[in-house]
Amino acid sequence: MKNVTIPVEIPSDIMLALNESEEELKDHLQVAVAIMLFHEGKLTIGKAIQLSGLTRYEFEKSLAKSNLPVSNPSIEQVMADLETIKKL
């Protein structure tokens, strides 16, 4: 699969304030965008992990650090799971 590069302009004083290399900032931005798109429901966890460049464990750790759940089931899904468990 082909990658797409999206340029992002960052003022040089921001780069100085962050005290990070361009590569470090790129990695942080990539993870942040993956988390945001996963949280908004625009990416599945698998695709968000792929975008982040992290392992599943590292990505889930990043979600926890951001106080975001790995899954967010609806009431209907929880009730359906309860019904399935009752039948067992």
C-alpha positions in Angstrom: 0.0 0.0 0.0 1.3 3.4 -0.9 1.7 6.1 1.8 0.6 9.7 1.5 2.7 12.5 3.0 0.8 15.5 4.3 2.9 18.5 5.1 2.2 20.4 8.3 3.6 23.8 9.0 5.0 24.3 12.5 6.4 27.7 13.5 10.1 27.5 14.4 9.4 29.0 17.9 7.0 26.1 18.6 9.7 23.7 17.5 12.2 25.4 19.9 9.6 25.4 22.7 9.0 21.6 22.2 12.7 20.8 22.2 12.0 17.8 19.9 13.4 16.8 16.6 11.2 16.9 13.5 11.0 13.1 13.6 10.0 13.0 17.2 7.2 15.6 16.6 6.1 13.7 13.5 5.7 10.5 15.6 3.8 12.4 18.3 1.5 14.0 15.8 0.9 10.6 14.1 -0.1 9.0 17.3 -2.3 11.9 18.4 -4.1 11.9 15.0 -4.6 8.1 15.3 -6.1 8.5 18.8 -8.3 11.3 17.8 -9.7 9.5 14.7 -10.3 6.3 16.7 -12.0 8.3 19.5 -14.3 10.0 16.9 -15.1 6.6 15.5 -13.6 7.4 12.1 -11.0 4.6 12.4 -11.3 1.1 13.8 -8.7 0.2 16.5 -6.8 -1.8 13.9 -6.5 1.0 11.4 -5.7 3.5 14.2 -2.9 1.3 15.4 -1.6 1.0 11.8 -1.7 4.8 11.5 0.0 5.4 14.8 3.0 3.1 14.0 2.7 1.6 17.5 2.1 -1.9 18.7 -1.4 -2.7 19.9 -0.1 -2.7 23.5 1.6 0.7 23.0 -1.5 2.1 21.4 -3.8 0.9 24.2 -1.4 2.3 26.7 -1.6 5.7 24.9 -5.4 5.5 25.0 -5.3 4.8 28.7 -2.9 7.7 29.2 -5.5 9.9 27.4 -8.3 8.4 29.6 -10.0 6.9 26.5 -11.6 3.4 26.5 -10.3 0.7 24.1 -14.0 0.0 23.3 -17.1 1.9 23.8 -20.0 -0.5 23.4 -23.5 0.8 23.1 -26.3 -0.1 25.6 -27.8 -2.4 23.0 -24.5 -4.3 22.6 -24.1 -4.7 26.4 -27.7 -5.9 26.7 -27.2 -8.4 23.8 -24.0 -9.7 25.5 -25.9 -10.1 28.8 -28.6 -12.1 27.0 -26.0 -14.3 25.4 -24.3 -14.9 28.8 -27.7 -15.8 30.4 -28.2 -18.5 27.7 -24.9 -20.2 28.5 
